[in-house]
């Protein structure tokens, strides 16, 4: 199907998942992960207000530019110094991220 892309997601337990996501629904990576029923910490629901959906981008994809809000949230969460840190809720699902490899981060302890 031409409106589907593939994403590779390493979860908080170190398990890599290959998921598909539709490009025609206006989803972000965090929502695509939830739709594929992979547990994800995403406290604010995609508003770039908590950084619990932080990840490390492991592939060389050109992503949308980081907004000031996203950068500030990552800075407050002390993950900005890690190369490739992003909030999954701020990465739109689009054809240009087909094959994206992400590793979930963990800022909270249970």
KAGI-V657209 format. One record per residue. N is the residue number from 1. RES is the residue in one small letter. D_LAST is the distance of its C-alpha to the last C-alpha in whole Angstrom. Layout:
N:RES:D_LAST + N:RES:D_LAST
//
This chain:
1:x:39 + 2:x:40 + 3:x:37 + 4:x:34 + 5:x:32 + 6:x:30 + 7:x:27 + 8:x:25 + 9:x:21 + 10:x:19 + 11:x:16 + 12:x:12 + 13:x:14 + 14:x:17 + 15:x:19 + 16:x:22 + 17:x:23 + 18:x:26 + 19:x:26 + 20:x:29 + 21:x:29 + 22:x:32 + 23:x:33 + 24:x:35 + 25:x:33 + 26:x:31 + 27:x:28 + 28:x:25 + 29:x:23 + 30:x:20 + 31:x:22 + 32:x:24 + 33:x:21 + 34:x:20 + 35:x:23 + 36:x:23 + 37:x:20 + 38:x:18 + 39:x:14 + 40:x:13 + 41:x:11 + 42:x:14 + 43:x:13 + 44:x:17 + 45:x:19 + 46:x:21 + 47:x:22 + 48:x:21 + 49:x:20 + 50:x:16 + 51:x:16 + 52:x:13 + 53:x:15 + 54:x:16 + 55:x:18 + 56:x:21 + 57:x:24 + 58:x:26 + 59:x:29 + 60:x:32 + 61:x:32 + 62:x:33 + 63:x:31 + 64:x:32 + 65:x:32 + 66:x:29 + 67:x:29 + 68:x:29 + 69:x:26 + 70:x:24 + 71:x:25 + 72:x:24 + 73:x:21 + 74:x:20 + 75:x:22 + 76:x:20 + 77:x:17 + 78:x:18 + 79:x:19 + 80:x:22 + 81:x:24 + 82:x:22 + 83:x:25 + 84:x:25 + 85:x:22 + 86:x:22 + 87:x:20 + 88:x:21 + 89:x:22 + 90:x:24 + 91:x:26 + 92:x:29 + 93:x:29 + 94:x:33 + 95:x:35 + 96:x:35 + 97:x:31 + 98:x:32 + 99:x:31 + 100:x:28 + 101:x:26 + 102:x:22 + 103:x:19 + 104:x:16 + 105:x:14 + 106:x:10 + 107:x:10 + 108:x:7 + 109:x:4 + 110:x:0
//
